[in-house]
Structures are given as structure tokens and as C-alpha cells.
Amino acid sequence: MRLNHLYCPHAKAAYSRITLDKRRSRHLLSVLRARKGMPLVIFNGLGQRYAATLLNEHTTHAEIELAEALPEQKQAAAKITLIQGLARNDRMDLIIQKATELGVHRIVPVFTRNSRIKLDARRSQKRLDHWQEITISACEQSQRARLPLIEAPQELAHYLSHEKPAYGFVFAIGDYPTLNTFSTPQAEIQLLIGPESGLHEDEMDLAVHCGLNKSRLGSQVLRTETAALAAISSVQTLWGDFRIR
């Protein structure tokens, strides 16, 4: 039987009780349709998981009893950071949801010259909160026990100049090498994907100057959301959890 997985950051010790907040309580009972006595798996976003049981059916404060700790979910084979040019709301939501399911370690939304989305500080925080909820739901659905890190939106040039990627790729159309021609990465892999209109030539040059390798994803022109998921899947297949051993 497939058990419902539920995120609770306060789950830190086996054989204890926790009370869910209103939002998660309502989700558990109204969406997942859990009932008193139903077995669950609770995860805290850091890799720890616990067998658990629902003790009551209050939609505003469901109480959960944690039992034994389950084996900690091991770290992904490839540590992937997705540097994603800000895309239109629905596309950005899709990218974050699927990137989480595909196992990325970190997501960095960036403003580029061609980004159509402009956010002030208040709206940036609101979008960040929204994206974090998307990652939680994606982890619950995919039974992933570690939440990816999501950074606040920032300028691409600022990120590249301060981060100085040690190893990674920026994708372009042209006669560039495909990912399978590169050596096996020994550290974090950073993937830079442009927004709907792509990256400006100056941004491509800066990315290469800061350490990223130019690569191509086949010969087709891909939408930003398709390119992001294709790049992540390719890395996972070559060097990560999808690799056939």
C-alpha cells in the first residue's frame, strides 16, 4: 500500500507527537482524505523520515504520533543546481515542480536581459514563498525526503560573479558538444537555462568566463521549461540517480 508522505519541519524525534498547522492539517484531511488511525510517513525536509499515525481528524490542528525512524534517504548521486532565467508564472511553477521531482539540490531564479518578469522585494518574497510550497507538494508526491534549496531571485550577473561556478553548463543552439562528451563531474553541477527569449550573447560570454561550459541539448529549439527538464534528466542519466550501473 502506498502511504501518504507529509512534510513537517518539526518532526525531529521518534516516538513523539506533533501538531500540524492549519494548512497542512486541511491538506491531509481534505485533499489526501486521511482518517484517524491511518498510517503515514512524515519527513522533515532534511532527509529524516518517520512512520506515523493520525490521531484525530481536526482540520485546523491534526495531531500526528511519530513511531520509529525510517532509514534516512541517501543523498542524490549528482548534486545539481539549476540556475533558471525567470519565466512566466505558470512555466516557472512547472519548472520548479518537476526539477524537485527530478532531484535537483538547489534552484536559483535569475533576472536576465530577456526576462519578462519584474519583481520588487515584496513580490520576490511572495513568489519565493509560493515556490517553496510547490517544492513541498512535489516532495510529498514523489516521496522525496529532502527539500531543494530555493534562493531569492537575483540578477544573473550578480550570481555568476559571486558564485564562480566550479563546474557546469550553459546551453545554446549551435555546434557545441553534448553533455556525454564531458568528463564525469567531481563536484556540484550547475545548469544555466535562459528564460523564454533565451540568454543575451553577453550573458552567454559571462557564463563561460565564470566557468560554465557551452553545450547543446540536441538540435531542436526547446522551450525554457523543456530545456530545464531535459538538462536535469540528461545529467541524472549520465552521472546521477538515473544512471544504469
Buried (B, 14 or more C-beta within 10 A) or exposed (E): EEEBBBBBEEBEEBEBEBBBEEEBBBBBBEEBEBEEEBEBBBBBBBBBBBBBBBBEBBEEEBBBBBBEBBEEBEEBEBBBBBBBBBBBEEBBBBBBBBBBBBBBBBBBBBBBBBBEBEBEEEEBEEBBEEBBEBBBBBBBEBBBBBBBEBBEBBEBBEBBEEBEBEBBBBBBEEEBEEBEEBEEBEEBBBBBBBBBBBBBEEBBEBBEEBBBBBBBBEEEEBEBBBBBBBBBBBBBBBBBEBEEE
